[in-house]
């Protein structure tokens, strides 16, 4: 049975809210499932998180944004945080592809801050994480911008140290990339040897091994008697391949006619028979002279002269036989030479094809590596000039610059000056020219559970103050029951993180699908508390659900309900901002607005009255409240709704609103 339901969002899409994988077979199940903060969504958080991701990446979202992902220990806060960042990065990539028409920003930098390692000096650790994120950015100018801001905002010693360390890092990287370029060039120079002797499965290797028998017999016939005919054959292919073109092939064939065993003997026989044929022809042509000469030797030579004269026709036959033997020796020589060079020529063709394929790949790699080396060389030269300038400034102020320290960034001290330097860096980055700096810098704070509650609250206070410029967006995963254990602490937390997202309340599928995923067979195992881009629903970067216009009566209803949401401008502002997020998840906007107003009010009596109005009632029943304020608000909701509000509509609105609470 598949328990599933769908909701219709503001833009008309229907999205799954609940789904279940097939039950697992015990013999095929996974013995133990890991608890990790990365993977695909099995908790149904994507629908709710996508609106928050669009808010972070939206061009018209006014910063600074402060978002809290709330939940207890083990509730999936880190999962939701990683999932949210993956969506932001997906929207960033989509905006880059869509161009200026996209409602989202294309230059977003994401920095991560581990609260467990930032307890000593959180602002310094924050600046270090932002600095490192900029240096690791694919946009090279951002690394240079970070160094420039460091040079202008830090004290001369720190600036000189940072510039020197950056220069050393660039030079190390340049040396490594140059070595890689030399290795690629060497690989190209040794391409023939690599293909012949080190690449199994190549065309030449496959041909040599599939025809090993015939190749071995031909090599042995020509005097190659070693134990590895394939290696000998490849040596011959290499030698012939070094003389490309028709001239090389002709010279190889001519060499095969005389230079190997058996071929010289055939040529010698051809010469002998040719000389013999010439002698016999000469004798036949001068036969009368020979006979007279023999007869002149005396009576004893007369029988010989008679015999020669009688059998003179044999001279022509013997001469023809010798000529045929000459032709036979030459033909056999040519045939043997052809049979010897034919597989070599075939091997040269295969070698050329293999080398062409690999040469194209290597040329592409060498070209890219050359550009990389050139770019790094240019960056190193620029950084050397910056380091020299920073050194001069430090010397001019009597500072001892260039002291070597093992540091990943210039923000390594825990002194008061380091805190001031870090704040100056963050402020300088925020006020840098818009065309050079990122359009939004997202700082994700995780692992606050590892810090004591008072220190965690102080850390959030320091970080949000340092990131008070509109370019920044702060996202923190927080256990509100621990960090905001007291009313005063809860109030401070609500002020620091004004856009709450409650993981436990946002889980739309319950834990049924999650459990079934854990029990599924290994090949079908559903995702666990685990989030990266795997299984991430594609987000359309060309349009934002947050841009949907207000519907009829919506603005007037919000004005009416704002009295219920709170008595301070901050609470009303939070109510309106959260409603803009929540309205995208339901078409029944009026009951949702009422539920969200009660949630933002912080009034425990109102919340109790709201829950009492729907408790124990059927979904199709009409909602009624005993509380006078709620009853008055319900009339306004029913008027906009154009019919009485049902318990089912109210429950749906309450469920969605609860996701935007601490």
C-alpha positions as CSV (number, residue, x, y, z in Angstrom):
1,X,0.0,0.0,0.0
2,X,1.4,3.4,-0.9
3,X,0.2,6.2,1.5
4,X,0.5,9.3,-0.6
5,X,-1.0,12.7,-0.9
6,X,-0.3,15.9,-2.8
7,X,-0.7,19.6,-2.2
8,X,-1.1,22.2,-4.9
9,X,1.3,25.1,-4.6
10,X,0.7,28.7,-5.5
11,X,2.2,28.4,-8.9
12,X,-0.1,25.5,-9.8
13,X,2.3,22.7,-9.3
14,X,1.3,19.6,-7.5
15,X,4.1,18.2,-5.3
16,X,4.2,14.9,-3.3
17,X,3.9,15.2,0.4
18,X,4.1,11.6,1.4
19,X,5.5,8.5,-0.3
20,X,6.6,5.1,0.7
21,X,9.1,2.7,-0.9
22,X,8.5,-1.0,-1.0
23,X,9.1,-3.0,2.2
24,X,12.5,-4.6,2.4
25,X,13.2,-8.3,2.1
26,X,15.0,-9.3,5.3
27,X,17.6,-11.4,3.5
28,X,18.4,-8.4,1.2
29,X,18.3,-5.6,3.7
30,X,21.2,-3.4,4.9
31,X,22.6,-4.6,8.3
32,X,23.4,-1.1,9.5
33,X,22.6,2.3,8.1
34,X,24.9,5.2,8.7
35,X,23.8,8.5,10.4
36,X,25.4,11.1,8.1
37,X,24.4,14.7,7.2
38,X,24.5,14.1,3.4
39,X,22.4,12.3,0.8
40,X,18.9,12.5,-0.8
41,X,15.7,13.6,0.9
42,X,13.6,10.9,2.7
43,X,11.9,13.2,5.1
44,X,9.9,15.3,2.7
45,X,11.8,18.5,3.5
46,X,12.5,19.6,-0.1
47,X,9.1,21.3,-0.7
48,X,9.5,23.5,2.3
49,X,13.2,24.1,1.9
50,X,12.9,25.1,-1.8
51,X,11.1,28.4,-0.8
52,X,13.8,29.2,1.7
53,X,16.5,28.5,-0.9
54,X,14.8,30.8,-3.4
55,X,14.6,33.5,-0.7
56,X,18.4,33.3,-0.1
57,X,19.2,33.4,-3.8
58,X,16.6,35.9,-4.9
59,X,17.8,39.2,-6.4
60,X,15.2,41.4,-4.6
61,X,15.5,39.8,-1.2
62,X,16.7,42.5,1.2
63,X,19.5,41.5,3.5
64,X,21.0,40.8,5.8
65,X,19.1,37.5,5.9
66,X,19.2,35.5,9.2
67,X,17.7,32.0,9.0
68,X,17.5,29.5,11.8
69,X,17.1,25.8,11.2
70,X,15.6,24.6,14.4
71,X,15.3,21.1,15.9
72,X,16.5,18.9,18.6
73,X,19.7,16.8,18.6
74,X,19.4,14.2,15.8
75,X,16.3,15.8,14.3
76,X,18.0,16.3,10.9
77,X,19.2,19.9,11.3
78,X,22.5,19.3,9.6
79,X,20.7,17.3,6.8
80,X,18.3,20.2,6.2
81,X,21.2,22.7,6.3
82,X,23.2,20.8,3.7
83,X,20.1,20.2,1.6
84,X,19.3,24.0,1.7
85,X,22.9,24.9,0.6
86,X,22.7,22.4,-2.2
87,X,19.5,24.0,-3.5
88,X,21.1,27.5,-3.2
89,X,24.1,26.3,-5.3
90,X,21.7,24.7,-7.8
91,X,19.8,28.0,-8.2
92,X,23.2,29.8,-8.5
93,X,24.2,27.5,-11.4
94,X,20.8,27.9,-13.0
95,X,20.9,31.6,-12.8
96,X,24.3,31.6,-14.5
97,X,22.9,29.6,-17.3
98,X,19.7,31.6,-17.6
99,X,21.5,35.0,-17.6
100,X,20.1,38.4,-16.7
101,X,16.4,37.2,-17.0
102,X,16.7,34.9,-14.0
103,X,15.3,36.3,-10.7
104,X,18.2,34.7,-8.8
105,X,21.7,35.8,-8.2
106,X,24.5,34.0,-10.1
107,X,27.5,35.1,-7.9
108,X,26.9,33.4,-4.5
109,X,29.7,32.3,-2.2
110,X,29.0,29.8,0.5
111,X,31.2,29.6,3.6
112,X,30.8,27.1,6.4
113,X,31.6,27.8,10.1
114,X,31.9,24.9,12.6
115,X,30.7,26.3,15.9
116,X,32.6,23.7,17.8
117,X,35.9,25.1,16.5
118,X,35.0,28.8,16.8
119,X,34.2,29.1,20.5
120,X,37.4,31.0,21.3
121,X,37.0,33.8,18.8
122,X,34.0,33.3,16.6
123,X,34.4,36.5,14.5
124,X,38.0,35.6,13.7
125,X,36.9,32.0,12.7
126,X,34.1,33.5,10.7
127,X,36.4,35.8,8.7
128,X,38.7,32.9,8.2
129,X,35.9,30.7,6.7
130,X,34.7,33.6,4.4
131,X,38.3,34.3,3.4
132,X,39.0,30.6,2.6
133,X,35.7,30.3,0.7
134,X,36.6,33.3,-1.5
135,X,40.1,31.9,-2.2
136,X,38.6,28.5,-3.2
137,X,36.0,30.2,-5.4
138,X,36.1,29.3,-9.1
139,X,36.1,33.1,-9.8
140,X,39.8,34.0,-9.7
141,X,39.1,37.7,-9.1
142,X,37.4,36.9,-5.7
143,X,40.7,35.5,-4.3
144,X,42.5,38.6,-5.4
145,X,39.7,40.8,-3.9
146,X,40.0,38.9,-0.6
147,X,43.8,39.5,-0.5
148,X,43.4,43.2,-1.4
149,X,40.9,43.7,1.5
150,X,43.2,41.8,3.8
151,X,46.0,44.1,2.8
152,X,43.9,47.3,3.3
153,X,42.1,46.2,6.5
154,X,44.6,44.3,8.6
155,X,47.6,45.6,10.4
156,X,50.8,45.8,8.3
157,X,52.4,42.7,9.8
158,X,49.3,40.5,9.2
159,X,48.8,41.9,5.7
160,X,52.5,41.2,4.8
161,X,52.3,37.7,6.3
162,X,49.1,36.9,4.4
163,X,50.5,38.3,1.1
164,X,53.7,36.3,1.6
165,X,51.8,33.1,2.4
166,X,49.5,33.6,-0.6
167,X,52.6,34.1,-2.8
168,X,54.3,31.0,-1.4
169,X,51.1,29.0,-2.0
170,X,50.8,30.3,-5.5
171,X,54.4,29.4,-6.3
172,X,54.1,25.9,-4.9
173,X,51.0,25.4,-7.0
174,X,52.8,26.9,-10.0
175,X,55.7,24.5,-9.5
176,X,53.4,21.6,-9.2
177,X,51.4,22.5,-12.4
178,X,54.7,23.1,-14.3
179,X,55.8,19.6,-13.3
180,X,52.5,18.3,-14.5
181,X,53.0,20.1,-17.8
182,X,56.5,18.6,-18.2
183,X,55.1,15.1,-17.4
184,X,52.4,15.6,-20.1
185,X,55.0,16.8,-22.6
186,X,57.1,13.7,-21.8
187,X,54.1,11.5,-22.2
188,X,53.5,12.9,-25.6
189,X,57.1,12.4,-26.6
190,X,57.0,8.8,-25.4
191,X,53.6,8.2,-26.9
192,X,54.7,5.5,-29.4
193,X,56.4,3.5,-26.6
194,X,53.5,4.0,-24.3
195,X,51.0,2.7,-26.8
196,X,53.2,-0.1,-27.9
197,X,54.5,-1.5,-24.6
198,X,52.3,-0.1,-21.8
199,X,48.8,0.1,-23.2
200,X,47.0,-3.2,-23.1
201,X,43.9,-3.5,-25.3
202,X,45.1,-1.0,-27.9
203,X,44.6,-1.8,-31.6
204,X,48.2,-2.7,-32.2
205,X,48.4,-4.9,-29.0
206,X,45.1,-6.7,-29.9
207,X,46.3,-7.3,-33.5
208,X,49.7,-8.6,-32.4
209,X,48.3,-11.0,-29.8
210,X,45.5,-12.3,-32.1
211,X,48.0,-13.0,-34.9
212,X,50.8,-14.2,-32.7
213,X,51.2,-17.5,-34.5
214,X,51.6,-16.2,-38.0
215,X,53.8,-13.3,-36.9
216,X,56.1,-15.6,-34.9
217,X,56.5,-18.0,-37.9
218,X,57.4,-15.1,-40.3
219,X,59.8,-13.7,-37.8
220,X,61.6,-17.0,-37.3
221,X,61.9,-17.4,-41.0
222,X,63.8,-14.2,-41.1
223,X,66.1,-15.1,-38.2
224,X,64.3,-13.6,-35.2
225,X,64.5,-16.5,-32.7
226,X,64.0,-14.8,-29.4
227,X,61.3,-15.9,-26.9
228,X,59.0,-12.9,-27.2
229,X,57.8,-12.5,-30.8
230,X,55.2,-9.9,-29.8
231,X,57.9,-7.6,-28.3
232,X,60.1,-8.2,-31.4
233,X,57.2,-7.4,-33.7
234,X,56.4,-4.2,-31.8
235,X,60.1,-3.2,-32.0
236,X,59.9,-3.6,-35.8
237,X,56.6,-1.6,-35.9
238,X,58.2,1.2,-33.9
239,X,61.3,1.3,-36.2
240,X,59.1,1.5,-39.3
241,X,56.7,4.0,-37.7
242,X,59.7,6.3,-37.2
243,X,60.0,6.6,-41.0
244,X,56.5,7.7,-42.1
245,X,55.3,8.1,-45.6
246,X,55.8,6.2,-48.8
247,X,59.6,6.6,-48.7
248,X,59.8,4.9,-45.3
249,X,57.7,2.0,-46.5
250,X,59.7,1.5,-49.7
251,X,63.0,1.6,-47.8
252,X,61.6,-0.9,-45.3
253,X,60.5,-3.2,-48.1
254,X,63.9,-2.9,-49.8
255,X,65.6,-3.6,-46.5
256,X,63.5,-6.7,-46.1
257,X,64.7,-8.0,-49.5
258,X,68.3,-8.4,-48.5
259,X,69.0,-7.7,-44.8
260,X,67.5,-10.8,-43.2
261,X,68.3,-14.4,-43.0
262,X,67.5,-16.3,-46.3
263,X,67.0,-13.2,-48.4
264,X,70.7,-12.7,-49.2
265,X,71.1,-16.3,-50.2
266,X,68.2,-16.0,-52.7
267,X,69.8,-12.9,-54.2
268,X,73.2,-14.7,-54.4
269,X,71.5,-17.6,-56.2
270,X,69.8,-15.2,-58.6
271,X,73.2,-13.6,-59.4
272,X,74.9,-17.0,-60.0
273,X,72.1,-18.2,-62.2
274,X,72.0,-14.9,-64.0
275,X,75.8,-15.2,-64.7
276,X,75.4,-18.8,-65.8
277,X,72.6,-17.8,-68.2
278,X,74.8,-15.1,-69.6
279,X,77.7,-17.6,-70.1
280,X,75.4,-20.1,-71.8
281,X,74.0,-17.5,-74.1
282,X,77.4,-16.2,-75.0
283,X,78.5,-19.8,-75.8
284,X,75.5,-20.4,-78.0
285,X,76.0,-17.1,-79.8
286,X,79.7,-18.0,-80.5
287,X,79.2,-21.7,-81.2
288,X,81.1,-21.9,-84.6
289,X,84.1,-20.2,-83.1
290,X,84.1,-22.6,-80.1
291,X,83.8,-25.7,-82.4
292,X,86.7,-24.5,-84.6
293,X,88.8,-23.9,-81.6
294,X,88.0,-27.4,-80.2
295,X,88.7,-29.0,-83.6
296,X,92.0,-27.2,-83.8
297,X,93.2,-29.1,-80.6
298,X,93.9,-32.2,-82.6
299,X,92.4,-35.6,-83.5
300,X,91.6,-36.4,-79.9
301,X,89.3,-33.4,-79.5
302,X,87.2,-34.3,-82.6
303,X,84.7,-36.4,-80.7
304,X,84.2,-33.5,-78.2
305,X,83.6,-31.1,-81.1
306,X,81.2,-33.4,-82.7
307,X,79.3,-33.9,-79.4
308,X,79.1,-30.1,-78.8
309,X,77.9,-29.5,-82.3
310,X,75.3,-32.3,-82.1
311,X,73.9,-31.1,-78.7
312,X,74.2,-27.3,-79.3
313,X,70.4,-26.9,-78.7
314,X,71.0,-27.7,-75.0
315,X,72.7,-24.4,-74.5
316,X,69.5,-22.5,-75.2
317,X,67.5,-24.7,-72.9
318,X,70.0,-24.4,-70.1
319,X,70.1,-20.7,-70.6
320,X,66.3,-20.5,-70.4
321,X,66.4,-22.7,-67.3
322,X,68.9,-20.4,-65.6
323,X,66.8,-17.4,-66.5
324,X,63.7,-19.0,-64.9
325,X,65.7,-19.8,-61.8
326,X,66.8,-16.2,-61.6
327,X,63.1,-15.1,-61.8
328,X,62.1,-17.7,-59.2
329,X,64.8,-16.6,-56.8
330,X,63.8,-12.9,-57.2
331,X,60.1,-13.8,-56.9
332,X,60.6,-15.8,-53.8
333,X,62.7,-13.0,-52.3
334,X,59.9,-10.5,-53.0
335,X,57.2,-12.8,-51.7
336,X,59.1,-13.5,-48.5
337,X,59.8,-9.7,-48.1
338,X,56.1,-8.9,-48.6
339,X,54.9,-11.5,-46.2
340,X,57.4,-10.2,-43.7
341,X,56.5,-6.5,-44.0
342,X,52.7,-6.9,-44.5
343,X,51.9,-7.4,-40.8
344,X,54.4,-4.7,-39.9
345,X,52.6,-2.2,-42.2
346,X,49.3,-3.3,-40.7
347,X,50.8,-2.7,-37.2
348,X,52.0,0.7,-38.2
349,X,48.5,1.6,-39.3
350,X,47.1,0.5,-36.0
351,X,49.8,2.3,-34.1
352,X,49.0,5.5,-36.0
353,X,45.3,5.2,-35.2
354,X,46.0,4.6,-31.6
355,X,48.5,7.5,-31.4
356,X,46.1,9.9,-33.2
357,X,43.4,9.2,-30.6
358,X,45.7,9.6,-27.7
359,X,47.6,12.5,-29.2
360,X,44.4,14.5,-29.6
361,X,43.6,13.9,-25.9
362,X,47.2,14.7,-24.8
363,X,47.2,17.9,-26.9
364,X,44.0,19.0,-25.3
365,X,45.4,18.3,-21.8
366,X,48.7,20.1,-22.7
367,X,46.8,23.1,-24.0
368,X,44.7,23.4,-20.9
369,X,47.7,22.8,-18.6
370,X,49.7,25.5,-20.5
371,X,46.9,28.0,-20.0
372,X,46.7,27.0,-16.3
373,X,50.4,27.5,-15.9
374,X,50.3,30.8,-17.7
375,X,47.4,32.0,-15.5
376,X,49.1,30.9,-12.4
377,X,52.3,32.6,-13.5
378,X,50.4,35.8,-14.0
379,X,48.7,35.4,-10.6
380,X,52.1,34.7,-9.0
381,X,53.6,37.8,-10.5
382,X,50.7,40.0,-9.4
383,X,50.8,38.5,-5.9
384,X,54.6,39.1,-5.8
385,X,54.0,42.8,-6.4
386,X,51.3,42.8,-3.7
387,X,53.5,41.1,-1.2
388,X,56.3,43.5,-2.0
389,X,54.0,46.4,-1.4
390,X,52.7,44.9,1.8
391,X,56.3,44.4,3.0
392,X,57.2,48.0,2.3
393,X,54.2,49.2,4.3
394,X,55.2,47.0,7.2
395,X,58.8,48.2,7.1
396,X,57.7,51.8,6.8
397,X,55.7,51.4,10.1
398,X,58.5,49.6,11.8
399,X,56.8,46.2,11.7
400,X,58.6,43.0,11.2
401,X,56.8,41.4,8.3
402,X,57.2,38.1,6.7
403,X,57.5,36.0,9.9
404,X,56.7,32.4,8.8
405,X,53.7,30.9,10.5
406,X,51.7,27.8,9.6
407,X,48.3,29.3,8.9
408,X,45.5,28.7,6.4
409,X,44.5,32.4,6.4
410,X,45.6,35.7,8.0
411,X,42.9,35.3,10.8
412,X,44.8,33.0,13.1
413,X,45.3,35.0,16.3
414,X,42.9,35.1,19.2
415,X,43.7,38.6,20.4
416,X,41.6,41.7,20.3
417,X,43.4,43.1,17.3
418,X,42.7,39.9,15.4
419,X,39.0,40.4,16.2
420,X,39.2,43.9,14.9
421,X,41.0,42.8,11.8
422,X,38.3,40.2,11.1
423,X,35.5,42.7,11.5
424,X,37.4,45.1,9.2
425,X,37.8,42.4,6.6
426,X,34.1,41.4,6.7
427,X,33.1,45.1,6.5
428,X,35.6,45.8,3.7
429,X,34.3,42.8,1.7
430,X,30.7,44.0,2.1
431,X,31.5,47.5,0.8
432,X,33.8,46.3,-2.1
433,X,32.6,47.2,-5.6
434,X,29.6,45.2,-6.6
435,X,31.1,44.0,-9.8
436,X,34.0,42.4,-8.0
437,X,32.5,40.9,-4.8
438,X,29.9,38.1,-4.6
439,X,26.3,39.3,-4.9
440,X,25.5,37.3,-1.8
441,X,27.7,35.6,0.8
442,X,26.0,32.8,2.6
443,X,27.5,31.7,5.9
444,X,26.3,28.3,7.3
445,X,26.8,27.7,11.0
446,X,26.6,24.1,12.1
447,X,27.5,22.0,15.2
448,X,26.2,24.5,17.7
449,X,25.2,21.5,19.8
450,X,28.9,21.1,20.7
451,X,28.9,24.5,22.4
452,X,27.4,25.3,25.8
453,X,24.1,27.2,25.5
454,X,25.3,30.7,26.7
455,X,28.4,30.5,24.5
456,X,26.3,29.4,21.5
457,X,24.0,32.4,22.0
458,X,27.0,34.7,22.3
459,X,28.5,33.2,19.2
460,X,25.3,33.8,17.2
461,X,25.2,37.4,18.6
462,X,28.8,38.1,17.5
463,X,28.4,36.5,14.1
464,X,25.1,38.2,13.2
465,X,26.6,41.6,14.2
466,X,29.6,41.0,12.0
467,X,27.4,39.9,9.1
468,X,25.0,42.9,9.4
469,X,25.6,44.1,5.8
470,X,22.9,43.3,3.2
471,X,25.3,41.2,1.2
472,X,25.4,38.5,3.9
473,X,22.9,35.7,4.6
474,X,23.4,33.7,7.9
475,X,22.0,30.2,8.3
476,X,22.4,28.5,11.6
477,X,21.2,25.1,12.8
478,X,20.1,25.5,16.4
479,X,18.4,23.5,19.1
480,X,16.1,26.2,20.3
481,X,15.1,24.3,23.5
482,X,18.7,24.2,24.6
483,X,20.1,27.6,23.3
484,X,16.8,29.4,24.1
485,X,16.0,27.6,27.3
486,X,14.9,30.7,29.2
487,X,12.4,33.3,28.0
488,X,15.1,35.9,27.7
489,X,17.3,33.6,25.7
490,X,14.4,32.6,23.5
491,X,13.7,36.3,22.8
492,X,17.3,36.9,21.9
493,X,17.4,33.9,19.6
494,X,14.2,35.0,17.8
495,X,15.7,38.5,17.3
496,X,19.0,37.0,15.9
497,X,17.4,34.5,13.6
498,X,14.3,36.2,12.2
499,X,13.4,33.5,9.6
500,X,12.9,30.3,11.5
501,X,12.5,26.8,9.9
502,X,11.5,24.0,12.2
503,X,12.8,20.6,10.8
504,X,10.5,18.5,13.0
505,X,7.3,20.4,12.0
506,X,8.4,20.6,8.3
507,X,8.7,16.8,7.8
508,X,5.7,16.2,5.6
509,X,6.0,12.5,5.2
510,X,6.3,11.5,8.8
511,X,8.8,8.8,9.6
512,X,7.0,5.9,7.9
513,X,8.7,6.4,4.5
514,X,12.0,7.0,6.3
515,X,11.7,3.7,8.2
516,X,10.7,1.8,5.1
517,X,13.6,3.2,3.2
518,X,15.9,2.0,5.9
519,X,14.4,-1.5,5.6
520,X,14.5,-1.6,1.8
521,X,16.8,-4.1,0.0
522,X,20.3,-2.9,-0.6
523,X,19.6,-2.2,-4.3
524,X,16.5,-0.2,-3.5
525,X,17.5,1.3,-0.1
526,X,15.8,4.6,0.3
527,X,17.8,7.7,1.4
528,X,18.5,8.2,5.0
529,X,19.3,11.3,7.1
530,X,21.7,12.0,4.4
531,X,21.9,15.5,1.7
532,X,23.8,16.3,-1.3
533,X,22.7,16.9,-4.9
534,X,21.8,13.2,-5.4
535,X,18.1,13.0,-5.8
536,X,17.7,16.8,-5.5
537,X,14.6,18.0,-7.3
538,X,15.4,20.3,-10.2
539,X,14.7,23.9,-9.4
540,X,13.7,26.3,-12.2
541,X,16.0,29.2,-12.0
542,X,14.0,31.1,-14.7
543,X,11.1,31.8,-12.3
544,X,10.5,32.1,-8.6
545,X,7.4,31.2,-6.7
546,X,8.1,34.1,-4.4
547,X,7.3,36.5,-7.3
548,X,3.6,35.3,-7.5
549,X,1.4,38.4,-7.1
550,X,-1.0,38.9,-4.1
551,X,-4.5,37.5,-4.6
552,X,-7.7,39.4,-4.1
553,X,-8.3,40.2,-0.5
554,X,-4.9,38.9,0.6
555,X,-3.3,42.2,1.5
556,X,-6.4,43.4,3.5
557,X,-6.5,40.1,5.4
558,X,-2.8,40.4,6.4
559,X,-3.5,44.0,7.6
560,X,-6.3,42.6,9.8
561,X,-4.3,39.7,11.1
562,X,-1.2,41.8,11.8
563,X,-2.9,42.9,15.1
564,X,-3.0,39.3,16.1
565,X,0.6,38.6,15.1
566,X,2.1,41.0,17.7
567,X,2.3,44.4,19.2
568,X,5.8,45.3,17.9
569,X,6.9,46.2,14.4
570,X,9.5,43.4,14.5
571,X,6.8,40.7,15.1
572,X,4.6,42.2,12.3
573,X,7.6,42.3,9.9
574,X,8.4,38.7,10.8
575,X,4.8,37.7,10.2
576,X,4.7,39.3,6.7
577,X,8.1,37.8,5.7
578,X,7.2,34.3,6.9
579,X,3.8,34.6,5.2
580,X,5.5,35.4,1.9
581,X,7.4,32.1,2.2
582,X,4.5,30.0,3.5
583,X,1.9,31.1,1.0
584,X,3.7,29.3,-1.8
585,X,2.9,26.0,-0.2
586,X,-0.9,26.2,-0.1
587,X,-3.8,27.6,-2.1
588,X,-5.9,28.0,1.1
589,X,-4.0,31.1,2.0
590,X,-6.5,32.7,4.4
591,X,-6.5,29.9,7.1
592,X,-2.7,29.7,6.6
593,X,-2.4,33.4,7.3
594,X,-4.5,33.1,10.5
595,X,-2.4,30.1,11.8
596,X,0.9,31.9,11.0
597,X,-0.3,35.1,12.7
598,X,-1.0,33.1,15.9
599,X,2.4,31.3,15.5
600,X,4.2,34.7,15.2
601,X,2.4,36.2,18.2
602,X,4.2,34.1,20.7
603,X,1.0,34.2,22.8
604,X,0.5,30.8,24.5
605,X,-3.2,31.4,25.1
606,X,-3.9,32.2,21.5
607,X,-2.0,29.0,20.4
608,X,-4.0,26.9,22.9
609,X,-7.3,28.4,21.7
610,X,-6.3,27.8,18.1
611,X,-5.5,24.1,18.7
612,X,-8.7,23.8,20.8
613,X,-10.8,25.0,18.0
614,X,-9.8,22.0,15.8
615,X,-9.2,19.3,18.4
616,X,-11.4,16.2,18.1
617,X,-13.3,17.5,15.1
618,X,-13.8,16.0,11.6
619,X,-12.0,17.7,8.7
620,X,-15.2,18.7,7.1
621,X,-16.6,20.4,10.2
622,X,-16.7,24.2,10.5
623,X,-14.1,25.9,12.7
624,X,-15.3,27.8,15.7
625,X,-13.2,29.5,18.4
626,X,-14.2,30.6,22.0
627,X,-11.4,33.2,22.1
628,X,-12.8,36.6,21.1
629,X,-9.7,37.7,19.1
630,X,-9.6,34.4,17.2
631,X,-13.3,34.5,16.5
632,X,-13.0,38.0,15.1
633,X,-10.1,37.0,13.0
634,X,-11.9,33.9,11.8
635,X,-14.8,36.1,10.4
636,X,-12.3,38.0,8.3
637,X,-10.7,34.8,7.1
638,X,-14.2,33.3,6.2
639,X,-15.0,36.5,4.3
640,X,-11.9,36.3,2.2
641,X,-12.3,32.5,1.9
642,X,-15.9,33.1,0.6
643,X,-17.2,30.2,2.7
644,X,-16.8,29.0,6.3
645,X,-13.3,27.7,7.2
646,X,-13.2,23.9,7.5
647,X,-11.3,22.1,10.2
648,X,-9.2,20.4,7.4
649,X,-8.2,23.7,5.9
650,X,-7.3,25.1,9.3
651,X,-5.2,22.0,10.2
652,X,-3.4,22.3,6.9
653,X,-2.6,25.9,7.5
654,X,-1.4,25.1,11.1
655,X,0.8,22.3,9.8
656,X,2.5,24.6,7.3
657,X,2.8,27.5,9.8
658,X,4.4,25.3,12.4
659,X,7.3,24.8,10.0
660,X,8.2,28.5,10.4
661,X,8.6,28.5,14.1
662,X,11.4,27.9,16.5
